[in-house]
Amino acid sequence: IAADPTRHIIKQLNMVDPDEKDSSGQQTPSRALHIVGADKKIKLSFLYPASTGRNMDEVLRVVDSLHKASHHKIATPAN
């Protein structure tokens, strides 16, 4: 979680939602979730509109899948 009251960081990272605006008319950031592995590399990035909530079941499924795949050569499709 990062605080960015000036919106400098979200503009630098191209995380500005082009369609969503706050009550003052400024563009809002997209929601982002990044999972970084022990090797300090990004393993997963979710980027979705500010109006959309996270599905924590899916986040946990992905974390579990990444963990299993890092220890075994397996694929873990959904469902």
Jmol script that loads the backbone (N, CA, C; Angstrom):
load data "model"
ATOM      1  N   ILE A   1       0.862  -1.161   0.000  1.00  0.00           N
ATOM      2  CA  ILE A   1       0.000   0.000   0.000  1.00  0.00           C
ATOM      3  C   ILE A   1       0.908   1.224   0.000  1.00  0.00           C
ATOM      4  N   ALA A   2       0.613   2.143  -0.894  1.00  0.00           N
ATOM      5  CA  ALA A   2       1.412   3.363  -0.981  1.00  0.00           C
ATOM      6  C   ALA A   2       0.497   4.577  -0.945  1.00  0.00           C
ATOM      7  N   ALA A   3       0.876   5.570  -0.153  1.00  0.00           N
ATOM      8  CA  ALA A   3       0.154   6.836  -0.133  1.00  0.00           C
ATOM      9  C   ALA A   3       0.758   7.730  -1.213  1.00  0.00           C
ATOM     10  N   ASP A   4      -0.081   8.336  -2.009  1.00  0.00           N
ATOM     11  CA  ASP A   4       0.393   9.180  -3.103  1.00  0.00           C
ATOM     12  C   ASP A   4      -0.549  10.372  -3.281  1.00  0.00           C
ATOM     13  N   PRO A   5      -0.590  11.277  -2.278  1.00  0.00           N
ATOM     14  CA  PRO A   5      -1.554  12.383  -2.342  1.00  0.00           C
ATOM     15  C   PRO A   5      -1.352  13.318  -3.529  1.00  0.00           C
ATOM     16  N   THR A   6      -0.146  13.404  -4.060  1.00  0.00           N
ATOM     17  CA  THR A   6       0.108  14.283  -5.213  1.00  0.00           C
ATOM     18  C   THR A   6      -0.120  13.565  -6.542  1.00  0.00           C
ATOM     19  N   ARG A   7      -0.371  12.273  -6.486  1.00  0.00           N
ATOM     20  CA  ARG A   7      -0.578  11.424  -7.670  1.00  0.00           C
ATOM     21  C   ARG A   7       0.658  11.345  -8.575  1.00  0.00           C
ATOM     22  N   HIS A   8       1.812  11.680  -8.029  1.00  0.00           N
ATOM     23  CA  HIS A   8       3.056  11.630  -8.799  1.00  0.00           C
ATOM     24  C   HIS A   8       3.452  10.185  -9.125  1.00  0.00           C
ATOM     25  N   ILE A   9       3.354   9.304  -8.131  1.00  0.00           N
ATOM     26  CA  ILE A   9       3.780   7.911  -8.315  1.00  0.00           C
ATOM     27  C   ILE A   9       2.871   7.188  -9.304  1.00  0.00           C
ATOM     28  N   ILE A  10       1.548   7.371  -9.166  1.00  0.00           N
ATOM     29  CA  ILE A  10       0.646   6.654 -10.070  1.00  0.00           C
ATOM     30  C   ILE A  10       0.826   7.096 -11.521  1.00  0.00           C
ATOM     31  N   LYS A  11       1.174   8.356 -11.717  1.00  0.00           N
ATOM     32  CA  LYS A  11       1.417   8.837 -13.091  1.00  0.00           C
ATOM     33  C   LYS A  11       2.717   8.258 -13.625  1.00  0.00           C
ATOM     34  N   GLN A  12       3.740   8.191 -12.772  1.00  0.00           N
ATOM     35  CA  GLN A  12       5.024   7.619 -13.176  1.00  0.00           C
ATOM     36  C   GLN A  12       4.890   6.146 -13.546  1.00  0.00           C
ATOM     37  N   LEU A  13       4.061   5.423 -12.804  1.00  0.00           N
ATOM     38  CA  LEU A  13       3.890   3.982 -13.031  1.00  0.00           C
ATOM     39  C   LEU A  13       2.759   3.666 -14.003  1.00  0.00           C
ATOM     40  N   ASN A  14       2.167   4.693 -14.607  1.00  0.00           N
ATOM     41  CA  ASN A  14       1.075   4.531 -15.564  1.00  0.00           C
ATOM     42  C   ASN A  14      -0.088   3.752 -14.957  1.00  0.00           C
ATOM     43  N   MET A  15      -0.451   4.119 -13.730  1.00  0.00           N
ATOM     44  CA  MET A  15      -1.541   3.450 -13.028  1.00  0.00           C
ATOM     45  C   MET A  15      -2.783   4.327 -12.948  1.00  0.00           C
ATOM     46  N   VAL A  16      -2.870   5.367 -13.787  1.00  0.00           N
ATOM     47  CA  VAL A  16      -4.021   6.264 -13.764  1.00  0.00           C
ATOM     48  C   VAL A  16      -5.155   5.639 -14.567  1.00  0.00           C
ATOM     49  N   ASP A  17      -6.318   5.543 -13.958  1.00  0.00           N
ATOM     50  CA  ASP A  17      -7.492   5.028 -14.656  1.00  0.00           C
ATOM     51  C   ASP A  17      -8.028   6.149 -15.552  1.00  0.00           C
ATOM     52  N   PRO A  18      -8.081   5.953 -16.865  1.00  0.00           N
ATOM     53  CA  PRO A  18      -8.503   7.037 -17.761  1.00  0.00           C
ATOM     54  C   PRO A  18      -9.981   7.397 -17.648  1.00  0.00           C
ATOM     55  N   ASP A  19     -10.789   6.512 -17.077  1.00  0.00           N
ATOM     56  CA  ASP A  19     -12.232   6.735 -17.025  1.00  0.00           C
ATOM     57  C   ASP A  19     -12.755   7.151 -15.655  1.00  0.00           C
ATOM     58  N   GLU A  20     -12.084   6.770 -14.594  1.00  0.00           N
ATOM     59  CA  GLU A  20     -12.571   7.025 -13.238  1.00  0.00           C
ATOM     60  C   GLU A  20     -12.019   8.342 -12.707  1.00  0.00           C
ATOM     61  N   LYS A  21     -12.898   9.153 -12.104  1.00  0.00           N
ATOM     62  CA  LYS A  21     -12.481  10.419 -11.498  1.00  0.00           C
ATOM     63  C   LYS A  21     -13.046  10.502 -10.085  1.00  0.00           C
ATOM     64  N   ASP A  22     -12.322  11.191  -9.193  1.00  0.00           N
ATOM     65  CA  ASP A  22     -12.813  11.370  -7.826  1.00  0.00           C
ATOM     66  C   ASP A  22     -13.759  12.564  -7.770  1.00  0.00           C
ATOM     67  N   SER A  23     -14.217  12.920  -6.567  1.00  0.00           N
ATOM     68  CA  SER A  23     -15.214  13.990  -6.420  1.00  0.00           C
ATOM     69  C   SER A  23     -14.682  15.360  -6.836  1.00  0.00           C
ATOM     70  N   SER A  24     -13.348  15.527  -6.876  1.00  0.00           N
ATOM     71  CA  SER A  24     -12.782  16.807  -7.310  1.00  0.00           C
ATOM     72  C   SER A  24     -12.455  16.818  -8.799  1.00  0.00           C
ATOM     73  N   GLY A  25     -12.771  15.728  -9.493  1.00  0.00           N
ATOM     74  CA  GLY A  25     -12.550  15.653 -10.930  1.00  0.00           C
ATOM     75  C   GLY A  25     -11.196  15.125 -11.346  1.00  0.00           C
ATOM     76  N   GLN A  26     -10.355  14.735 -10.380  1.00  0.00           N
ATOM     77  CA  GLN A  26      -9.036  14.192 -10.716  1.00  0.00           C
ATOM     78  C   GLN A  26      -9.147  12.707 -11.021  1.00  0.00           C
ATOM     79  N   GLN A  27      -8.297  12.249 -11.945  1.00  0.00           N
ATOM     80  CA  GLN A  27      -8.287  10.828 -12.276  1.00  0.00           C
ATOM     81  C   GLN A  27      -7.820  10.028 -11.069  1.00  0.00           C
ATOM     82  N   THR A  28      -8.399   8.856 -10.901  1.00  0.00           N
ATOM     83  CA  THR A  28      -8.050   7.987  -9.779  1.00  0.00           C
ATOM     84  C   THR A  28      -7.091   6.896 -10.249  1.00  0.00           C
ATOM     85  N   PRO A  29      -6.348   6.327  -9.310  1.00  0.00           N
ATOM     86  CA  PRO A  29      -5.465   5.235  -9.698  1.00  0.00           C
ATOM     87  C   PRO A  29      -6.242   3.954  -9.951  1.00  0.00           C
ATOM     88  N   SER A  30      -5.722   3.136 -10.835  1.00  0.00           N
ATOM     89  CA  SER A  30      -6.241   1.778 -10.973  1.00  0.00           C
ATOM     90  C   SER A  30      -5.797   1.008  -9.744  1.00  0.00           C
ATOM     91  N   ARG A  31      -6.500  -0.057  -9.431  1.00  0.00           N
ATOM     92  CA  ARG A  31      -6.080  -0.920  -8.329  1.00  0.00           C
ATOM     93  C   ARG A  31      -5.013  -1.854  -8.870  1.00  0.00           C
ATOM     94  N   ALA A  32      -3.986  -2.065  -8.094  1.00  0.00           N
ATOM     95  CA  ALA A  32      -2.910  -2.943  -8.532  1.00  0.00           C
ATOM     96  C   ALA A  32      -2.485  -3.853  -7.392  1.00  0.00           C
ATOM     97  N   LEU A  33      -2.148  -5.070  -7.749  1.00  0.00           N
ATOM     98  CA  LEU A  33      -1.599  -6.029  -6.802  1.00  0.00           C
ATOM     99  C   LEU A  33      -0.401  -6.660  -7.490  1.00  0.00           C
ATOM    100  N   HIS A  34       0.754  -6.575  -6.860  1.00  0.00           N
ATOM    101  CA  HIS A  34       1.971  -7.171  -7.401  1.00  0.00           C
ATOM    102  C   HIS A  34       2.482  -8.184  -6.387  1.00  0.00           C
ATOM    103  N   ILE A  35       2.817  -9.364  -6.869  1.00  0.00           N
ATOM    104  CA  ILE A  35       3.402 -10.383  -6.003  1.00  0.00           C
ATOM    105  C   ILE A  35       4.846 -10.553  -6.436  1.00  0.00           C
ATOM    106  N   VAL A  36       5.753 -10.362  -5.470  1.00  0.00           N
ATOM    107  CA  VAL A  36       7.191 -10.432  -5.728  1.00  0.00           C
ATOM    108  C   VAL A  36       7.719 -11.696  -5.073  1.00  0.00           C
ATOM    109  N   GLY A  37       8.478 -12.468  -5.838  1.00  0.00           N
ATOM    110  CA  GLY A  37       9.033 -13.709  -5.331  1.00  0.00           C
ATOM    111  C   GLY A  37      10.275 -13.493  -4.484  1.00  0.00           C
ATOM    112  N   ALA A  38      10.754 -14.571  -3.895  1.00  0.00           N
ATOM    113  CA  ALA A  38      11.959 -14.517  -3.056  1.00  0.00           C
ATOM    114  C   ALA A  38      13.171 -14.056  -3.863  1.00  0.00           C
ATOM    115  N   ASP A  39      13.121 -14.265  -5.178  1.00  0.00           N
ATOM    116  CA  ASP A  39      14.220 -13.832  -6.049  1.00  0.00           C
ATOM    117  C   ASP A  39      14.108 -12.358  -6.432  1.00  0.00           C
ATOM    118  N   LYS A  40      13.141 -11.650  -5.813  1.00  0.00           N
ATOM    119  CA  LYS A  40      12.896 -10.215  -6.020  1.00  0.00           C
ATOM    120  C   LYS A  40      12.434  -9.883  -7.440  1.00  0.00           C
ATOM    121  N   LYS A  41      11.811 -10.853  -8.095  1.00  0.00           N
ATOM    122  CA  LYS A  41      11.217 -10.646  -9.410  1.00  0.00           C
ATOM    123  C   LYS A  41       9.700 -10.676  -9.275  1.00  0.00           C
ATOM    124  N   ILE A  42       9.034  -9.846 -10.081  1.00  0.00           N
ATOM    125  CA  ILE A  42       7.571  -9.846 -10.053  1.00  0.00           C
ATOM    126  C   ILE A  42       7.064 -11.143 -10.649  1.00  0.00           C
ATOM    127  N   LYS A  43       6.261 -11.846  -9.885  1.00  0.00           N
ATOM    128  CA  LYS A  43       5.693 -13.120 -10.322  1.00  0.00           C
ATOM    129  C   LYS A  43       4.278 -12.945 -10.859  1.00  0.00           C
ATOM    130  N   LEU A  44       3.596 -11.887 -10.407  1.00  0.00           N
ATOM    131  CA  LEU A  44       2.218 -11.672 -10.824  1.00  0.00           C
ATOM    132  C   LEU A  44       1.878 -10.202 -10.672  1.00  0.00           C
ATOM    133  N   SER A  45       1.092  -9.691 -11.612  1.00  0.00           N
ATOM    134  CA  SER A  45       0.559  -8.337 -11.526  1.00  0.00           C
ATOM    135  C   SER A  45      -0.902  -8.366 -11.910  1.00  0.00           C
ATOM    136  N   PHE A  46      -1.753  -7.877 -11.024  1.00  0.00           N
ATOM    137  CA  PHE A  46      -3.164  -7.666 -11.328  1.00  0.00           C
ATOM    138  C   PHE A  46      -3.352  -6.155 -11.423  1.00  0.00           C
ATOM    139  N   LEU A  47      -3.975  -5.679 -12.472  1.00  0.00           N
ATOM    140  CA  LEU A  47      -4.308  -4.269 -12.609  1.00  0.00           C
ATOM    141  C   LEU A  47      -5.752  -4.195 -13.057  1.00  0.00           C
ATOM    142  N   TYR A  48      -6.583  -3.493 -12.273  1.00  0.00           N
ATOM    143  CA  TYR A  48      -7.998  -3.446 -12.583  1.00  0.00           C
ATOM    144  C   TYR A  48      -8.558  -2.104 -12.141  1.00  0.00           C
ATOM    145  N   PRO A  49      -9.746  -1.720 -12.622  1.00  0.00           N
ATOM    146  CA  PRO A  49     -10.303  -0.403 -12.307  1.00  0.00           C
ATOM    147  C   PRO A  49     -10.550  -0.205 -10.812  1.00  0.00           C
ATOM    148  N   ALA A  50     -10.532   1.062 -10.391  1.00  0.00           N
ATOM    149  CA  ALA A  50     -10.762   1.392  -8.982  1.00  0.00           C
ATOM    150  C   ALA A  50     -12.146   0.956  -8.520  1.00  0.00           C
ATOM    151  N   SER A  51     -13.082   0.846  -9.441  1.00  0.00           N
ATOM    152  CA  SER A  51     -14.449   0.465  -9.085  1.00  0.00           C
ATOM    153  C   SER A  51     -14.607  -1.038  -8.855  1.00  0.00           C
ATOM    154  N   THR A  52     -13.571  -1.799  -9.112  1.00  0.00           N
ATOM    155  CA  THR A  52     -13.638  -3.258  -9.001  1.00  0.00           C
ATOM    156  C   THR A  52     -12.904  -3.727  -7.753  1.00  0.00           C
ATOM    157  N   GLY A  53     -13.533  -4.570  -6.974  1.00  0.00           N
ATOM    158  CA  GLY A  53     -12.908  -5.098  -5.764  1.00  0.00           C
ATOM    159  C   GLY A  53     -12.040  -6.314  -6.063  1.00  0.00           C
ATOM    160  N   ARG A  54     -11.239  -6.683  -5.087  1.00  0.00           N
ATOM    161  CA  ARG A  54     -10.381  -7.862  -5.227  1.00  0.00           C
ATOM    162  C   ARG A  54     -11.174  -9.117  -4.876  1.00  0.00           C
ATOM    163  N   ASN A  55     -10.842 -10.197  -5.554  1.00  0.00           N
ATOM    164  CA  ASN A  55     -11.385 -11.502  -5.209  1.00  0.00           C
ATOM    165  C   ASN A  55     -10.295 -12.213  -4.410  1.00  0.00           C
ATOM    166  N   MET A  56     -10.427 -12.190  -3.085  1.00  0.00           N
ATOM    167  CA  MET A  56      -9.370 -12.738  -2.237  1.00  0.00           C
ATOM    168  C   MET A  56      -9.189 -14.238  -2.421  1.00  0.00           C
ATOM    169  N   ASP A  57     -10.257 -14.949  -2.792  1.00  0.00           N
ATOM    170  CA  ASP A  57     -10.106 -16.380  -3.075  1.00  0.00           C
ATOM    171  C   ASP A  57      -9.153 -16.579  -4.248  1.00  0.00           C
ATOM    172  N   GLU A  58      -9.260 -15.738  -5.266  1.00  0.00           N
ATOM    173  CA  GLU A  58      -8.373 -15.843  -6.430  1.00  0.00           C
ATOM    174  C   GLU A  58      -6.943 -15.446  -6.066  1.00  0.00           C
ATOM    175  N   VAL A  59      -6.792 -14.424  -5.251  1.00  0.00           N
ATOM    176  CA  VAL A  59      -5.449 -14.016  -4.813  1.00  0.00           C
ATOM    177  C   VAL A  59      -4.786 -15.156  -4.045  1.00  0.00           C
ATOM    178  N   LEU A  60      -5.513 -15.787  -3.132  1.00  0.00           N
ATOM    179  CA  LEU A  60      -4.946 -16.908  -2.374  1.00  0.00           C
ATOM    180  C   LEU A  60      -4.643 -18.105  -3.272  1.00  0.00           C
ATOM    181  N   ARG A  61      -5.507 -18.346  -4.268  1.00  0.00           N
ATOM    182  CA  ARG A  61      -5.256 -19.448  -5.198  1.00  0.00           C
ATOM    183  C   ARG A  61      -3.959 -19.204  -5.962  1.00  0.00           C
ATOM    184  N   VAL A  62      -3.737 -17.957  -6.388  1.00  0.00           N
ATOM    185  CA  VAL A  62      -2.530 -17.618  -7.145  1.00  0.00           C
ATOM    186  C   VAL A  62      -1.284 -17.748  -6.276  1.00  0.00           C
ATOM    187  N   VAL A  63      -1.362 -17.250  -5.036  1.00  0.00           N
ATOM    188  CA  VAL A  63      -0.212 -17.359  -4.134  1.00  0.00           C
ATOM    189  C   VAL A  63       0.129 -18.828  -3.899  1.00  0.00           C
ATOM    190  N   ASP A  64      -0.884 -19.652  -3.670  1.00  0.00           N
ATOM    191  CA  ASP A  64      -0.673 -21.087  -3.477  1.00  0.00           C
ATOM    192  C   ASP A  64      -0.060 -21.717  -4.727  1.00  0.00           C
ATOM    193  N   SER A  65      -0.571 -21.347  -5.893  1.00  0.00           N
ATOM    194  CA  SER A  65      -0.054 -21.876  -7.151  1.00  0.00           C
ATOM    195  C   SER A  65       1.405 -21.483  -7.367  1.00  0.00           C
ATOM    196  N   LEU A  66       1.724 -20.213  -7.112  1.00  0.00           N
ATOM    197  CA  LEU A  66       3.111 -19.759  -7.280  1.00  0.00           C
ATOM    198  C   LEU A  66       4.047 -20.495  -6.329  1.00  0.00           C
ATOM    199  N   HIS A  67       3.580 -20.710  -5.110  1.00  0.00           N
ATOM    200  CA  HIS A  67       4.394 -21.426  -4.129  1.00  0.00           C
ATOM    201  C   HIS A  67       4.644 -22.871  -4.579  1.00  0.00           C
ATOM    202  N   LYS A  68       3.581 -23.550  -5.005  1.00  0.00           N
ATOM    203  CA  LYS A  68       3.728 -24.938  -5.460  1.00  0.00           C
ATOM    204  C   LYS A  68       4.623 -25.025  -6.694  1.00  0.00           C
ATOM    205  N   ALA A  69       4.431 -24.108  -7.639  1.00  0.00           N
ATOM    206  CA  ALA A  69       5.213 -24.138  -8.875  1.00  0.00           C
ATOM    207  C   ALA A  69       6.693 -23.839  -8.622  1.00  0.00           C
ATOM    208  N   SER A  70       6.979 -23.086  -7.564  1.00  0.00           N
ATOM    209  CA  SER A  70       8.385 -22.781  -7.267  1.00  0.00           C
ATOM    210  C   SER A  70       9.110 -23.980  -6.662  1.00  0.00           C
ATOM    211  N   HIS A  71       8.346 -24.917  -6.092  1.00  0.00           N
ATOM    212  CA  HIS A  71       8.951 -26.099  -5.474  1.00  0.00           C
ATOM    213  C   HIS A  71       8.842 -27.359  -6.336  1.00  0.00           C
ATOM    214  N   HIS A  72       7.886 -27.368  -7.241  1.00  0.00           N
ATOM    215  CA  HIS A  72       7.651 -28.536  -8.094  1.00  0.00           C
ATOM    216  C   HIS A  72       7.365 -28.037  -9.507  1.00  0.00           C
ATOM    217  N   LYS A  73       7.695 -28.819 -10.493  1.00  0.00           N
ATOM    218  CA  LYS A  73       7.388 -28.411 -11.878  1.00  0.00           C
ATOM    219  C   LYS A  73       5.971 -28.839 -12.209  1.00  0.00           C
ATOM    220  N   ILE A  74       5.015 -28.002 -11.782  1.00  0.00           N
ATOM    221  CA  ILE A  74       3.606 -28.305 -12.015  1.00  0.00           C
ATOM    222  C   ILE A  74       2.879 -27.065 -12.507  1.00  0.00           C
ATOM    223  N   ALA A  75       1.731 -27.295 -13.111  1.00  0.00           N
ATOM    224  CA  ALA A  75       0.821 -26.213 -13.482  1.00  0.00           C
ATOM    225  C   ALA A  75      -0.424 -26.367 -12.637  1.00  0.00           C
ATOM    226  N   THR A  76      -1.051 -25.267 -12.286  1.00  0.00           N
ATOM    227  CA  THR A  76      -2.251 -25.325 -11.452  1.00  0.00           C
ATOM    228  C   THR A  76      -3.368 -24.479 -12.103  1.00  0.00           C
ATOM    229  N   PRO A  77      -4.053 -25.040 -13.089  1.00  0.00           N
ATOM    230  CA  PRO A  77      -5.139 -24.282 -13.731  1.00  0.00           C
ATOM    231  C   PRO A  77      -6.279 -24.021 -12.751  1.00  0.00           C
ATOM    232  N   ALA A  78      -7.087 -23.030 -13.066  1.00  0.00           N
ATOM    233  CA  ALA A  78      -8.240 -22.716 -12.214  1.00  0.00           C
ATOM    234  C   ALA A  78      -9.229 -23.874 -12.192  1.00  0.00           C
ATOM    235  N   ASN A  79      -9.952 -23.966 -11.071  1.00  0.00           N
ATOM    236  CA  ASN A  79     -10.970 -24.999 -10.875  1.00  0.00           C
ATOM    237  C   ASN A  79     -10.411 -26.398 -10.974  1.00  0.00           C
TER     238      ASN A  79
END
end "model"
wireframe off; spacefill off
backbone 0.3
color backbone group
